[in-house]
Amino acid sequence: MTEHISARTLRRQAIFWLCTLGVLILFLFVFRSILFPFLAGLALAYFLDPVADFFERRGLSRLAATVVILVLFVLVFAIALLIIVPILAGQLVEFIDRLPEYMARIRELGTSLAGDLEWLDPYLAGEPGELRGRIDELLAQSASVLTGLAQGIWTSGMALLNIIGLFVVTPVVAFYMLLDWDRMVARIDASVPRDHVETVREIAREMDATIAGFIRGQGTVCLILGTFYAVALSIAGLNFGLLIGMFAGLISFIPYVGSLVGLVLSVGVALVQFWPDWFMVVIIAAIFFGGQAFEGNILQPKLVGDSVGLHPVWLMFALFAFGSLFGFTGMLIAVPAAAAVGVLVRFAMRRYLDSDLYFGSSERPEQ
C-alpha cells in the first residue's frame, strides 16, 4: 500500500527542498567564476566511476584503477588534440590566405542581390551638414565597437586563465573524486535519515539513470552527427567543412538551435565559395537536412529514447537559463540540473497525488 502523506508533512518537505535549492543556486552564483574546472573534474569522475568499478572487479585496487583510467584518458585526449589541432590550424591559415578572395565574392554577391549597392543611397544623399552628422554617428558607433573589442580581449584573457585551470585543476579534482567516489557515496547514504533512506535512494537512482542515459546517448548522437557532417561537407568540397561539421555536431545537443547554427554557417560559406552555382549550395543544405532526418528518425529514438524524461523545450530553457545566470559553467550543469529537477517534479507529483492536500475531504480510492 502507498504511504499516506499528510498535508502538513508535504508542506514541510516542500519548504525544505525549496530552501535547499535556493542555497545551491546562491552558491553557484557566488562562485560561478571559479567552479568550471571543479565541475568538469566532478563530471569526469562521475562518468569514469563505472570503468573504475569494472577494473576493481578484475582485481585492481581502487588507486591502481584510478591511475590507469586517468592516464589512458589523458593519452587519448592528447592524441586527439595532436590529430585535430593541426588540421584546424591549417584550415584557419587557409581562411586568412583566401580572405581577399572571399571579400571579392561577397561584393559580387551583394551587387547581384542588392542592385549595385543601392542600399548606400540613403546614406550618401542629403545636405553636407546632414552627411557630417551621419559620419559623426558612424564614428561614435566605431568607438563603441572598439570598446567592445577591448572588453572581448579582457574576456579572452580570463578565458585563457579558465583554460589553464581546466587543464591543471580538472585532472587533479577528477583523480581524487574518482579515488574516493564510492566512499563519498557511502558517507552520504549513511547520513540520510533512516526513515527516508529508501525514498532518497529511489530518487538518486532515477536521477542517475536519467542523467547518465541522456548524456551518454546524446553524446553518442553528437559524435555520430559531427563525424557525418564533417565527412559529408569535406567530400562536397566546402571550405572549412571539417571545422563546421565538428562544430555543428558538438552543439547538436541543443535541440533545433545546434542544427540551425550549423545550417546557417555552412550555407553562408557555400554562398561565398560556390556563387553563382546554386546546385552546390543546395547540396550543402541537403546534407544538413539529411542529417536532421537521420537524427530524428534513427539516432534519437535508438540512442536516447523517451525514457530519460527530458523534453526538448525544457532542455532548451535550462540551457539558456543556466547559461544566462552562471555563464559557461551554467551550461555545463544545465543538463544534469534539468534532469534532477524533472525527477524531483515527478516525485513531488506522486506525493501530492497521494496526499490529503489532493484528496481533501474526498474518499480515497482502494489501493
Secondary structure by P-SEA (a helix, b strand, c coil): ccccccaaaaaaaaaaaaaaaaaaaaaaaaacccaaaaaaaaaaaaaaaaaaaaaaaacccaaaaaaaaaaaaaaaaaaaaaacaaaaaaaaaaaaaaaaaaaaaaaaaaaaaccccccccccccccaaaaaaaaaaaaaaaaaaaaaaaaaaaaaaaaaaaaaaaacaaaaaaaaaaaaaaaaaaaaaaacccccaaaaaaaaaaaaaaaaaaaaaaaaaaaaaaaaaaaaaaaacccaaaaaaaaaaaaccccaaaaaaaaaaaaaaaaaccccaaaaaaaaaaaaaaaaaaaacccccccccccccccaaaaaaaaaaaaaaccaaaaaaaaaaaaaaaaaaaaaaaaaaaccccccccccccc
